[in-house]
């Protein structure tokens, strides 16, 4: 994280690697769900330089975040009808809080967001776009977030924990210790809550990893960046990022050790997105509210694994209801 701090500051201030065209999805005409379209528009309207760079770098993550946000809103609406409660999202080191702000606005305040980020420049964008009544920002690393912090007056609305947590490719910038990292954020998850993990993963076969990188760089990223910019990022940043990446199996093993249910939602180039929970009914309800994946099939390299839940061993050695 420290080695890349200068690069992140440059990206967050818009000094380098700015997408050369609008982030509006070129698949927009295929999106039939007006809720997903609304979320898409909110997401790009409030995106700062660093988050815009992220959306332009990860193939079809814009469409995926919109799909997830629309489904989370529907889940919150259904549960609110039954219980009358409101809900909360913790975004783990999530740039300028663009996704959390979009979710808070799209849900009309039914879901309120809390975003951590160690990059101070991200707060400028957050403050410019955020509704303070719905979204809050903590300009420090996720590992500076503690139960004691959430008891302070500034963040007291989250003192009971979070219904949803979203880790957006954050852990890889620290180290490979997913056991400790996952344990740290799980302490903030309410019973039955959902936690999402979007990570760039290593691959046991280096050639396969590079093949997936090529389709990302040569087919998708050239929409937004020059060849020179793509080469620069590959040389300056990706080596450090790979130092903190884990394989799909390593991530699944760490998740299955801490959650009863682990579900692979999405795959794109070397990126995968999981949802995990100790409440199988909440995962099932959420998945049933999801619309279809919005991306060309050739970017999904883990398609055969999508939808697979990972069973966990019970204390008696029997398989749980994962």
N, C-alpha and C positions, 0 to 999 in steps of 0.2 A: 504494500500500500504506500509506504514511504517513497519507494523508488519511482512510483508512478504518479506521485502527488503533483509534480509540475505539469505532466501531460494532462491530468484531469482538470487542473486549474485552467489550462489553455483551452480545453474543450468546453468547460463550463462557462467561460467568458466569451465564447465565440471567436477566439483568436485563431483557431485552426480547425480543420476537418469539418467545416460547415457543409451540410448537404447542398448540392448545387441545383436542386429542384424541389418543388413542393412534396411533402410527405403524404399527401392525399393518396389513399390506396388506389393502385391501378386495377384492383379487383372490385372496386366499389360497386360496379354495375351488377356484380354477381351476388351482392349481399341483399337478401330479401327481408331481413328482420329490421324494422325501423329502430328498435332499441339498440341494436348493434351499431347502426349508422349514427345514432345520436351520440353514443359513447365514443365512436371513432372521431367525430367532429370535436367533441369536448377535449379529447386526448391531444389532438394535434394543435388545437387552438391555444392551449395553455402550456405547451411544451417549450422548455428553455433550450439553450444550445446543446448541453450535454445529453439531455434526454432525446432531443431530435437526432443527435448523432447515433445514439443507441438504436432508435427506431429505424434509422437508415442502414444500420450495420447488421442487424439480426433479421434474416429473411422472414417476413410475415409475422413478426411479433406484434406489430401494430394491430393487425386483424385479430390476433389471438388474445391480446389484452382486452380488446373490445368485446370479444365473445365471452371471456371470463367475467368482465365487469357487468355485462347485461345479465348473465346468469346469477351472479352474486346478488344483484339488486332484486331479482325475482325470488331468490331464496330468502332474503331478508324480508321482503314483502309478505311472503307466505308465512314465515315464522312470526312476523309482527301481527298478522291477522289472528294468529292463534294465541299469542302471549302478550301483545301490546308493547313489547320491548323495542329498544333501538339497539344499534349494533356498532362495532368498532373494527377498524383495520389498522394493523401495524405494518408499515412498509419498511423493510430492512435495507438501510443504506440505499434508498431508491431515488438517487439523483435529486431533482428539485420537487419531488412529491407530485409530479404530473398525474400519475395514475391514481393516487389517493384522492387528489382534488377532483379528478374526473368522476371517480366513484361516488364521492360525497355529493357532487352536483347532480349526477345522473339519478341517484337514489333520493334526491330532494331532502338530503340531510338524514335519511334513515340510517345511513352508515357514515360515521365520522372517522377521519383518518389522522394518523400520527406517523410522521416520516422521520427517520434518522438519516443523517448524511455527514460524513467527515469532511466533505468539501464545502468550505465556507461560501464559495461563490454561488453555490446552489440556492442559498437563502435569498439572494437578490431576486431570482426568478420566482421563488415561492412567495415572497412578500408581495410581489407585483400582481400575482394572480389569485392568491388564496382568499377564501372567506374565513376569517379567523374563528367564526362561530362553528365551522364545520371541519376545519383542518388545522393541524399544528405541526411545527417543524422543530426538530432537535438537531442542532448543527454539531453533532458529534458522532463518533462511531457507534454501531449497534452494541458494541461491548462496553460502552459507557452507559447504556440503558440498564437501569437496575429497578428492582421493586421500590426502593427508596425514592428514586427519581419520580416515579409515578404517584407517589404520595404527596409530592410537593404541590403547592397551590396552582402553579402554572399548568400542570398536567393531571390534575386530580380527577378529571372526567374519565381517565383511563385506569384509575386505581384498582379496578376489579379485573384487569386484564383485557384481552382482545378476543373477539369472536373469530376474526380472520387475521392471518399473518401471511405476508407475501415477501419471500426472499427473491430479489431480482438480480441474479448473477452477481451477488455481493461476496459470498464466502470465498470464492476463488481468488480474490484480491488480498486475502490474509494468508491462508495456508491450507493444507489438505485435511486438517483435523475436523472432519465433519461430525464426529461423535460429540466433541465439546461444543461446536458451533450450534448444532441442532439442539442439544440440551439447554444451551443458553436461551434460545428463543422460545423453546417449549414452555419454560417456566411462566411466560406471559400469556399463554393460550388458555382461554376458558375451557372448562370441561365440555367436550363435544364440539369444540371449535375446529375450523379447517385451516391448515397451513399449506401454502403453496411454495414450491421450490422450482425456480427457473434457473438452470445452470448450463454452462458450456462444459461439455464432458470430454475427457481424454478417451482414447480408444486403444484397446490392446494391440491392434494392428496399426502401426504408424502410417502405412500407405493408405489405409482406409480413412484415417483421420484427415490426411492431406486431400484425399479425393472429395470428402465432404466440404473441406475448406475451399476447394477450387470452385465448386458449384455456388457456394455463398459469395465468393469474391468476384467470379467471372460472369455469373448470370444475374445475381441480384445487386450487389453493391455498386456495380458500374452504372446503375441508374442514378446514383447519388454522389459518387466520388470518382476522381480521376485515377488512372492507373498509378500515377506517382503517389497519390495520397494512400491508396490501398497498400502499396509496397511499403510506404513509411510506417503505417500502423503495424504491418506484419513484422517489420524489423524492430521497431521501437517498443511495442507494447505486448505483442502476443506471446513472446518468450516468457516475460514475467507472469502473464496471466496463466500460461500453461503450468508454471511452477505450483500453482494453487489448485489446479483442476484435478478431479478424480474421474474414475471410470463410472459408467452407468451401474455396474455391479457394486462398486464400492459405495456409491450413493444409496442405492436401494438397500444394501445391507445395513447402513447406518440408520436409514429411515425405518426399516422394518424392526429394528431393535427398540424403537421408541414409540411406534404407533401401531395400533391394531390393523389399520388399513392403509395401504399405499397404492395409488392409482396413477398410471401414466396417461396424461391428458393429451400431450402434443409433442411432436418432434420436428425439428427443422435444422438441416445441416448437422452440426455437432451440438446443437442445443436440444434439451428436453425439459418438459414441464410436468411436475408431479403435484398431486394433492394428497395430503395425509391427514389422518384423524384417528381418534379412538372411538368414534361414533360411526359405525357403518351405515346407519340410516341417514345421517346428514350427508355423507358422501354420495349415497345412492340418490337422495333427493336433489342434490346439486347437479350430479351428472345428468339426471333426467331433465333438468332445466337448460342444459347446454344446447346451443345450436350446433350446426355442423362446422367442422374445421374449415377455415378459409385460406387455402394456399394451394399451389400446384403440387400434385402428388410427388413429383420428382425431388422435392425438398425434404420429404418425410422418409428418413432412413430407418426409423424404428417402428414402421407401421404395423408390423406383425405383433408388436408388444403393446400397442395402444389398448387401453381398457383392461389390462391385466392387473389384478390386485395381488399383492404379495402376502402370503400367509405368514403369520408369526407363531412361534411355538409358545404354548401356554406354560405356566409354571409346572404343570403335571406332565409336560412333554407332549401334549396333544395339540393339534392344530386349532388355532382360534377361529373366530368367525370372520377373519380378515378376508 
